[in-house]
Amino acid sequence: MVAASVKPDAKKRVVLPKALVEEGITYHIYTNKFGQIVLDPQVTIPASELWLFKNPAALASVKRGLADAAQGKISKVDLGAL
């Protein structure tokens, strides 16, 4: 439980506790058969970056690179030589 006994305001809005609110997050709102309201956090990406998520090989390559960097497996590249 994050909050208890929260009531909608005069405009029927419910304010989320600060602990739940993050920069850049939007929500899909669902209700279930018990009448509970479910907030499903979402993030958006620029359309220019969508290609990466549609290309499994490229996405896997980026994930491998991030994993390598996290493990310190990095090397310097001379950009002038490219």
VOPAGU-2260 file (C-alpha; in pm, 1 decimal, decimal comma):
REM VOPAGU-2260
SITE   aa  ch    i         X         Y         Z
SITE  MET   A    0       0,0       0,0       0,0
SITE  VAL   A    1     127,6     342,6     -92,4
SITE  ALA   A    2    -155,0     558,0      44,4
SITE  ALA   A    3    -475,5     501,7     239,8
SITE  SER   A    4    -818,9     664,7     239,1
SITE  VAL   A    5    -745,5     894,9     -54,6
SITE  LYS   A    6   -1051,9    1082,4    -179,5
SITE  PRO   A    7   -1101,0    1246,4    -518,0
SITE  ASP   A    8   -1104,9    1627,5    -513,1
SITE  ALA   A    9   -1393,4    1844,5    -636,2
SITE  LYS   A   10   -1290,6    1776,3    -998,2
SITE  LYS   A   11   -1280,8    1399,4    -930,1
SITE  ARG   A   12    -899,5    1386,2    -946,5
SITE  VAL   A   13    -678,6    1171,4    -727,7
SITE  VAL   A   14    -328,0    1300,8    -658,2
SITE  LEU   A   15     -48,9    1043,6    -666,2
SITE  PRO   A   16     199,6    1043,2    -376,0
SITE  LYS   A   17     534,9    1202,8    -466,2
SITE  ALA   A   18     709,4     868,6    -414,8
SITE  LEU   A   19     524,8     728,1    -719,7
SITE  VAL   A   20     576,1    1016,3    -958,7
SITE  GLU   A   21     882,1    1000,4   -1184,0
SITE  GLU   A   22     993,8    1234,1   -1460,7
SITE  GLY   A   23     872,9    1126,4   -1804,9
SITE  ILE   A   24     628,2     859,3   -1685,7
SITE  THR   A   25     271,2     845,8   -1815,4
SITE  TYR   A   26       9,0     587,8   -1722,1
SITE  HIS   A   27    -237,4     357,9   -1889,5
SITE  ILE   A   28    -535,7     319,3   -1657,2
SITE  TYR   A   29    -724,3      -7,7   -1620,6
SITE  THR   A   30    -998,7    -137,0   -1394,6
SITE  ASN   A   31   -1034,8    -500,2   -1297,3
SITE  LYS   A   32   -1340,2    -710,0   -1214,8
SITE  PHE   A   33   -1317,5    -602,5    -849,5
SITE  GLY   A   34   -1348,4    -233,8    -939,8
SITE  GLN   A   35    -984,4    -165,4    -854,1
SITE  ILE   A   36    -799,6      94,9   -1057,1
SITE  VAL   A   37    -464,8     -17,4   -1193,4
SITE  LEU   A   38    -203,1     231,8   -1314,3
SITE  ASP   A   39      42,8      84,8   -1564,3
SITE  PRO   A   40     350,9     311,7   -1593,2
SITE  GLN   A   41     463,6     385,8   -1948,8
SITE  VAL   A   42     756,3     563,0   -2108,6
SITE  THR   A   43     772,1     704,4   -2457,3
SITE  ILE   A   44    1062,4     710,9   -2696,9
SITE  PRO   A   45    1128,8     946,7   -2985,4
SITE  ALA   A   46    1003,4     813,4   -3319,7
SITE  SER   A   47    1359,5     843,9   -3451,3
SITE  GLU   A   48    1467,7     573,5   -3199,8
SITE  LEU   A   49    1185,0     329,9   -3273,5
SITE  TRP   A   50    1392,7     150,2   -3537,5
SITE  LEU   A   51    1619,3      13,9   -3263,4
SITE  PHE   A   52    1333,0    -159,8   -3084,4
SITE  LYS   A   53    1207,3    -302,2   -3414,7
SITE  ASN   A   54    1550,3    -443,7   -3499,4
SITE  PRO   A   55    1627,5    -737,4   -3264,5
SITE  ALA   A   56    1988,6    -772,3   -3383,7
SITE  ALA   A   57    2067,1    -404,2   -3327,9
SITE  LEU   A   58    1896,1    -404,8   -2987,4
SITE  ALA   A   59    2090,0    -715,2   -2881,5
SITE  SER   A   60    2413,4    -546,3   -2991,3
SITE  VAL   A   61    2335,8    -235,9   -2784,1
SITE  LYS   A   62    2251,3    -452,3   -2480,8
SITE  ARG   A   63    2581,0    -643,5   -2521,2
SITE  GLY   A   64    2769,2    -315,3   -2541,5
SITE  LEU   A   65    2601,2    -182,1   -2228,6
SITE  ALA   A   66    2675,8    -505,9   -2042,4
SITE  ASP   A   67    3040,5    -489,8   -2154,2
SITE  ALA   A   68    3069,8    -127,1   -2042,4
SITE  ALA   A   69    2915,3    -211,5   -1704,2
SITE  GLN   A   70    3184,4    -478,9   -1661,4
SITE  GLY   A   71    3459,3    -235,0   -1756,0
SITE  LYS   A   72    3525,5    -401,7   -2092,3
SITE  ILE   A   73    3595,4     -84,1   -2281,7
SITE  SER   A   74    3868,1      48,1   -2509,0
SITE  LYS   A   75    3953,9     388,5   -2650,3
SITE  VAL   A   76    3893,5     455,9   -3018,1
SITE  ASP   A   77    4087,2     708,8   -3220,8
SITE  LEU   A   78    3800,8     884,6   -3397,6
SITE  GLY   A   79    4046,4    1058,3   -3630,1
SITE  ALA   A   80    4152,0     719,9   -3768,4
SITE  LEU   A   81    3797,9     628,7   -3871,0
